[in-house]
């Protein structure tokens, strides 16, 4: 019988031998020996025998488990090192390819100093990117705070802002796997950038021009007493009186005329529909210069200041509505003008 066969049979029988040694019923034993013509005795109790055998088995099994763990760790480290070396070679190959313009450059020809230089270059670029990202995070957070303050100053409620966002033309499809695989789409930076874009789009959609070249406000937006009934009511717009002889009325933003007719209360009335669910209304006009379906811009004359409908004097009543909800025209236009001026200063 060969040594290999003998070893295999021994290993195969070892579990049963361990079980037998662990569960065996031990008996008290006495060791007798003669010394200087005298018989001496040593008692070896069954409890001590059992403790020694079981202790030896436990120690042996622990050592075997420890050796197996070390072996597994060694294999894992070996494969990890091999993968790391492959990764380094791929990085070196890519860097050399990008610098020399040749695909498949031989990495084995790179000296150790060159490898260290390339590694330092990678580290420096990584630190530069990290510094840029950190700086960008601070800048975007600060800008978002400023944009939020402007939206608060405009008096737009969260409901109105959501209407503007929902009415913005958009498209595209982004699988969920793209988000998981792209680190740029995760974390606070992505959230801040997305919020930044949303607030910018809302502010960009707001009207930024008043309908008269020169004006004074005779009645502001909000609760007031009705000029005829003297009862409190909500004034859904702002009344403007022109300060010069120019009675021309212009749209607050480019759009399409959706109403141009006489109204029982508003008199000669024009409604212009803009983007993102925003509309503007111009009432009490002396005359109307546009028709339904006309495309207009901030230089188009839509009518002239008048005193038609329920009115106490010559003026133009301006309303700005988002999804049918009236908002404060002066605050909205002032906010849009401020954002536009800040944008022009940066350019």
Rosetta blueprint (number, residue, H / E / L):
1 X L
2 X L
3 X H
4 X H
5 X H
6 X H
7 X H
8 X H
9 X H
10 X H
11 X H
12 X H
13 X H
14 X H
15 X H
16 X H
17 X H
18 X H
19 X H
20 X H
21 X H
22 X H
23 X H
24 X L
25 X L
26 X L
27 X L
28 X L
29 X E
30 X E
31 X E
32 X E
33 X E
34 X E
35 X E
36 X L
37 X L
38 X E
39 X E
40 X E
41 X E
42 X E
43 X E
44 X E
45 X L
46 X H
47 X H
48 X H
49 X H
50 X H
51 X H
52 X H
53 X H
54 X H
55 X H
56 X H
57 X H
58 X H
59 X H
60 X H
61 X H
62 X H
63 X H
64 X H
65 X H
66 X H
67 X H
68 X H
69 X H
70 X H
71 X H
72 X H
73 X H
74 X H
75 X H
76 X H
77 X H
78 X H
79 X H
80 X H
81 X H
82 X H
83 X H
84 X H
85 X H
86 X H
87 X H
88 X H
89 X H
90 X H
91 X H
92 X H
93 X H
94 X H
95 X H
96 X H
97 X H
98 X H
99 X H
100 X H
101 X L
102 X L
103 X L
104 X L
105 X L
106 X L
107 X H
108 X H
109 X H
110 X L
111 X L
112 X H
113 X H
114 X H
115 X H
116 X H
117 X H
118 X H
119 X H
120 X H
121 X H
122 X H
123 X H
124 X H
125 X H
126 X H
127 X H
128 X H
129 X H
130 X H
131 X H
132 X H
133 X H
134 X H
135 X H
136 X H
137 X H
138 X H
139 X H
140 X H
141 X H
142 X H
143 X H
144 X H
145 X H
146 X H
147 X H
148 X H
149 X H
150 X H
151 X H
152 X H
153 X H
154 X H
155 X L
156 X L
157 X L
158 X H
159 X H
160 X H
161 X H
162 X H
163 X H
164 X H
165 X H
166 X H
167 X L
168 X L
169 X L
170 X L
171 X L
172 X L
173 X L
174 X L
175 X L
176 X H
177 X H
178 X H
179 X H
180 X H
181 X H
182 X L
183 X H
184 X H
185 X H
186 X L
187 X H
188 X H
189 X H
190 X H
191 X H
192 X H
193 X H
194 X H
195 X H
196 X H
197 X H
198 X H
199 X H
200 X H
201 X H
202 X H
203 X H
204 X H
205 X H
206 X L
207 X L
208 X L
209 X L
210 X L
211 X L
212 X L
213 X L
214 X L
215 X E
216 X E
217 X E
218 X E
219 X E
220 X L
221 X L
222 X E
223 X E
224 X E
225 X E
226 X L
227 X L
228 X L
229 X L
230 X L
231 X L
232 X E
233 X E
234 X E
235 X E
236 X L
237 X L
238 X E
239 X E
240 X E
241 X E
242 X E
243 X L
244 X L
245 X L
246 X L
247 X L
248 X E
249 X E
250 X E
251 X L
252 X L
253 X L
254 X L
255 X E
256 X E
257 X E
258 X E
259 X E
260 X E
261 X E
262 X E
263 X E
264 X L
265 X L
266 X L
267 X E
268 X E
269 X E
270 X E
271 X E
272 X E
273 X E
274 X L
275 X L
276 X L
277 X L
278 X E
279 X E
280 X E
281 X E
282 X E
283 X E
284 X E
285 X E
286 X E
287 X E
288 X E
289 X L
290 X L
291 X L
292 X L
293 X L
294 X L
295 X E
296 X E
297 X L
298 X L
299 X L
300 X L
301 X E
302 X E
303 X E
304 X E
305 X E
306 X E
307 X L
308 X L
309 X L
310 X L
311 X L
312 X L
313 X L
314 X L
315 X E
316 X E
317 X E
318 X E
319 X E
320 X E
321 X E
322 X E
323 X L
324 X L
325 X E
326 X E
327 X E
328 X L
329 X H
330 X H
331 X H
332 X H
333 X H
334 X H
335 X H
336 X H
337 X H
338 X H
339 X H
340 X H
341 X H
342 X H
343 X H
344 X H
345 X H
346 X H
347 X L
